[in-house]
């Protein structure tokens, strides 16, 4: 089991707010209930589906959702679908809209992971992405054919998978394991969403592995990696993985260092550079147990074929000054600013929403747009944010809310869009919401819903409409 990085700012960074701890918490079949917040009726919410668990359905959605061209929603669950000792199996699901208005949405389990005993992955730690042909791509934190061992048991190092739709309507989807991480040097525990470039290469991050760093965790090797997965040159060939950067973390006794534990959710700019966040590393700040408060980084592609990618740390978080522990990636706005969240730190120790703006000299300046109070505004945001057409920022907080931050007269104004009520409503949203063409928000909650096999519910897929 991965150890909590340990840093806490004003009590905000506890085991409840460490994404690694949550994954293993579910592995141990435990739940921790978050604090409730006052309700808001600004938008209307509808639970589209409540996960039921057991051997035929998923438990605990692992990220957000994506649409296909027909309006179906797709995502993954960390658990459910059976037993894959010593970890969870997990599923990939489809939620189809009703044929007639007012009817319920319909869930179909597209794949139940079988675990490393079958050479398959297990325990997805991120959502899925979709290509123009309707194929789905994602990662599993464990499983595959790799030799990674946890607490004396071979658990696999994780996989990258593809799910292809059937040739005929109603047929079964086909899973292909594109890559099994063979050892921790190539990467261990992939998490977060993947991203495509224009040439069809996949990019992602592993929380551990990568071949560098020794101070990040006593149970997992190395401090994480960003990887590239290149498609085969001939049909039916193998995908090829390359570690673009192995994070080194902070050396014991150092005040600054490299990032550690990247979160996935990477983004690419027009020149092919990769941007993301690391949960720890960077700067030694108060109560961080020497592991650092996290970073925002850029990886620039090589200037010549076969060359190395170059890492630049754009920002090192400093806890109570500007946030700490970014638990998701970043997104670009129309002005090439980066936006994201931190799970802790800020003015009240309950997390922040931040912006990084590029300067003309090549450096970046951070702006804290909002510091969570942890009372009627939620707390500890774990997911990335999304922007609407007006530039308003939307996200979710562990405290059980969907929020909006809007620029008004040069200041950023916070509003609660929806406050989840707990089961049978959803609860504990950790993935990012997503807009449809009509301006409705769709997403998942890890807990809540009507599922009876999980204390507090097995999670939901929701729609929130203005």
N, C-alpha and C positions, 0 to 999 in steps of 0.2 A: 504494500500500500504506500502510495506517495505521501510524503510528509508535507503538511502545510508549510509554505515558505516562512511563516512565523511572524512577519512584520504586522503590527497592528497600530493604527492611528486613531486615537480617541475611541478605541473599542470597535472600530468599523471592520477591520480585517480579522475576522474570526474564521474558524473552520467552516462556518456556514457559507462564507463568501469566497472560498477557494474552489475554482472549478475542478481541479484535480481531486480535491477531497470529495466533492459531490459524486464524481464518477465512481470512486471506490466506496463511498457511503452506500450507493445503490448496490454495489457489488456485495456489500454486507447486509443488504435488505433492511436498511435503516432509513428513516426520514427525519428531517429536522424542520419544524414548522416555523415560518417567518412571522414577523410582527404584522398585524393588520393596520390598515390606514382608513381614514374617513372616505366615504363613497363620493363619487362624482357622477352626474347624469348628463354630462355634456354630449357624449356620443352614445349610440345604442349598440350593445354587444349581443351576439348570438353564438352559442356553442354549436359548431357544425358537426363535431364528433367528439365523443368521450371514449378514450381507449379503455379496453376491458381487461387486458392482461391475459394470463394463462398461457396455454400452448398454442393458441391460434391468433393472438392479437398482441400488439406491442404495448410497451410501458415506458413512460418518461420520454417524450419527444426530445431529440438530441439537438435540434436547431430550428430554424424557421422553415418556411415552405416556399415552393416555386410553382408557377403555373405552366401548363402546356398551352398549345394553341386552341384547344377545345375548352379551356376553362377548368380542367382538372388540377387539383393540388397534389404535390408530392413532398414527402419528407421521410425522415428516419427516426427510429426510437432506439434509445440506448439499451433497453431491456425488453423482455417479453418474447414470446414465440417458442419457449422451451428452455432447456437447461444446457449450458455449454460450460461445464466445470473447467476451471474454477471461476470463470467470469460469466457475464450475461451473454445471451445470444443477440437479441435485437432484431429489428425488422426494417424494411422499406415499405411504405404505404402509399396508396392513392386515395384521395377523397374526391368523389365525382359529384358535380352539382345535380340537383333534381331535374327531372324532365319537365315537371310542372311546378310553378311557384307555390311555395308553402310546404312541399314535400321535403323530407329529410335528405341531407347529403348521404352518400353511400361510400363506405370504406372498403377497400380491397387490399389485402396484404399481398404485395408483389413478391417479397422474398423474406424468408426467415433464415438468418445466418446460422451456420452449423458449427462454427468454431474450428480451432486448429486441429482437432482430432480428425476432421474431414478435409483439412487443407483450406477451409473457408475462413473468412474473417469473423469477428464477433465484436460486440460492444461499439457501435458507431458513436463517435464523439463529435459529430457535426452533421449538418444537413446534406442535401443533394443539390447538384446543379444539372441543367438540362441543355442538350445541344439542339440544333435545328431539326434533326431527325427524330427527336423525342427520346433519345437515350439519356439515362440518368447516370451520374458519376458521384461517387462519395468515398469516404474512408471509414475503416474500422480501427478502433484503438488497439485491439488485440487480434489474435488469430493469425491465420496464414501459415506458412511453412517455416517461418523464421525461428531462430534458436534462442530468443529472449526468454529468460527465466525470472519469475517473480516469486519470492518467498519459497524457493525450492521447487516450484512447479513450472514446467514449460508452458508459457501462455502465448507464444508467438509475438512478433514485433509489430503486427498490424498490416493492413492491406489497403490498396486502392482498387475499387471495383467499378464495373459498368453493368447496368441493367438495361437490356434491350427489349423494346415492346414486341408483342407477338405479331406474326405475319397475318394472322386472322383474328378478328374481333372475338374476344372471350378466351383466347388462348393464354398460355402461361408466359410470363416474362422470363428472359434468360439472363442469368448472372454470369459474368466473366470476371475472374480475379485478374486485373491487369498487372498488378505487382504485389508481391509479398516481400516486405522488408526482411532481408535474410539475417542481418545481425543489427545490433544497436548502433554500429558505426554508420550504417546507411540511414538510420532513423528509427525511432521507437515511440510508439503511441501517437500516431497521426491524429490531429484533431482540427476542428473548424472546417469551413467549406473550402473546396478547391476553386481554382479559377483557370479559364482557358486564355491563351493568347491567340492571335490571328492565324498562326500556323498550326493550331491544333495541339500544342503542348499544354500539359496540365502542370499547375504549380500548387504547392501546398506546404504545410509545416508539420513537424513532429515535435511534441512537447519535450521529449528527451531524445537521446541518441545524437548522431552527427559526428562523433569522434573527438569532441573537445569539451573541456570543462569538467571539473571533478567535485565541485562544491554545491551542486544543485539539489541533490537528493540522495539519501543513503540506500535506497532500494532500486533506483533506476540509474543507468549509465549515461553520462554526458548531459549537456545542457540544452539540447534541442537543435533542430536544423530546418532550413528551407530547402525544398527539393524541387527538381524539374523532372517530369515524366514525359518522354518523347515517344510519339506513336511509331509503330513499326514501318519500315520502308516498303515492305511487301505485305499484302493482306494475309492475316493469320500469323504473322510474326510476333515477336515479343516486344513489349514496351521497355524502354531503357530509362533507368533512373540515374540522376546525377545530383549529388549534394552541392548546392550552390553556396551555402554558408553553414558552417557548424559554429554555433554560439559557444562562447567560452565562459560566460558568467563572470562573477567577481572572485578574484583570488582572496583567500582569507587575509584579513588585515588591510585590504585596499579600500579606499574611499570611492573609487570609480572603477568601472570595467565595462565589459561587453554585456549585452542583454542575455537573457536566459529564458527558456520555456516559451517559445513563440506560440501564438494562439490560433494560427490559421486566419481565414478571412482576409487573405492578401488582395491587394489591388495593383493594377499595372497602369503606368502612365503611357503617353503616346510614344515615348521612346523605348518602351519595353522594360523600364525600371520597375522594380517590385517594392511595394511599401507595406509595412505591417507593424505589429506591436509584439513586445515580449512582456510576459506577466511579471517577471523579476529581472534582476540584474540592473546595470546602469549606474545608479548612485546609491551609496550607503546612507540611508536616512533613518530617522528615529524609529526604533522598535521593529526593524526589518530583519532581525536575526542575521545580519550580515549578507543577505542575499539580494538586496537592492529592491527598488520600488518600480522597476519596469522602464521600458524604453519605447520610442517610435523609431523605426529604422528604414533605411532605403538600401536596396541592393541594385547597383548599376551593372548592366550587362557588359561583357568584355568588349574592348575596342577592336580586337582581332579574333578570328575564329580559333577556338580552343583555349582562349585565355580565361582568366579567373574573373568571377564577379566581385565587385568591390562594395563592401558595406560602409555606410555612413550612419552614425547615430544622429538622428535629427533632434531628439529631445530625450533627456533623462529626467524622469519624474522625481519629485522631492517631497512626496507625502503631503503634509499639512499645507505646504505652500501651493501646490498645484495638482494634487491628486496622486494616486499610487495604485499599482496593480491593474493595468489595462487588461481586461479579460476577454477582449474581442479585438478585431482588426479595426481598420480605419476606412473611410470613404472619401472620395473627392467631391467638391462642389464645382460649380461652373467657373469659379475663379481660381481653381487649382489649389484651394485650401484643403487640408485634411481635417476630418472630424471624427471623434471617437469618444469613448467613455473610460472612466477608471472605476474599479469596484470599491476603492477606499480613498482615503485622503480628502483633500479639499478643506474648505473653511470649517466644516463640522465633522470631518472624519467619516462621512458616509458616502463618498464617491463624487464624481464630477462628470460633466460633459465639457469637452475641450475642443479647441480649434488650433491647428498649426498653420501659420501663414508663411509662405516663402518670402524671403527678403532678396533684394537685388544682389547682395554679396554672396548668395548661395546658402546662407544659414536660414533657419526657420525660427519664428517666434511663436510661443504658445500663449493662448488666451483661454482662461477658464471662463466658459460661458455660464455655467451654473454649478453650484455646490449643493448637494443634497443635504437636507436637514435631518432626514430619517424620521419625520413625524407625519405630516399630512401630504408629503411629496414623494413618498417611497424612499428607497435607499439602495445602495450597492448595485448599480446597473452592471449587468454582466454581458449583455449583447451589444452589437454595434448599432449604429443609428441609420436612419433613412431620411432623405430629403424629399419634400414635395416640390411642385413646380414653382412655388413662391420662395423657396429657400428655407421654409420652416423645417425644423429638426424634430423627428419623432423617434422614440425609443421606448424601452421597457426597463423597469427596475425590479430587483429581487423583492422589494417591499410590496409588489403586487399591483403595479400600475403601468399603464401606457401614458407617456407624457409627450408634451409638445413644448419646444422652445422657439420663440418667435422674436425677431429683431424689431423693436419698436422705438423709434427716435434715438437710435444709437445704443439702446440697452436691450438686453435679452430678457424676455418675459416668459416665465414658466407657467404651464397650465397642465392640469390633470385631464387627459382625454377619457380614460376609463380606469376605474378602480375595481379590480377583480374581487369577488365576494367569497371565495373558497367553495368547495364542493357543495352542490352540484355544478356551480360555476367553475371556471378555471382558476388556477392559482399558481403563483411563482413563475411568471414569464421570464425566460432567460435568453431566448433567441430574438433576433431582430424582427420587427413587423415588416410587411411588404404591401405596397399599394397595388390595386388593380386600376384599370383604365378609368373607372368611375370615381376614384378617390377613396374607396373603402380600404381598410387595413385588414390584413390576414396574418395570422401567426399561430404560435403554439404556447401552451403552458406546460411545465413539467409535471405539475400536480393538479388536483382538482378533477372535476367531471363526475360521472356516475359510476365509474369502475369500482367494484366492490372488493377486488383482490389486493388492492393497495391502500394502505392507511392514508386517508386524505385524498384519495382518487389517483388514477393512473395517468392523468394528463389529458389535454384537450387540444383541438384545433378550433380557432375562433375567427369570427368576423366582427369588426367594429366599424360602424357606419356613421357619418356625420348627420 
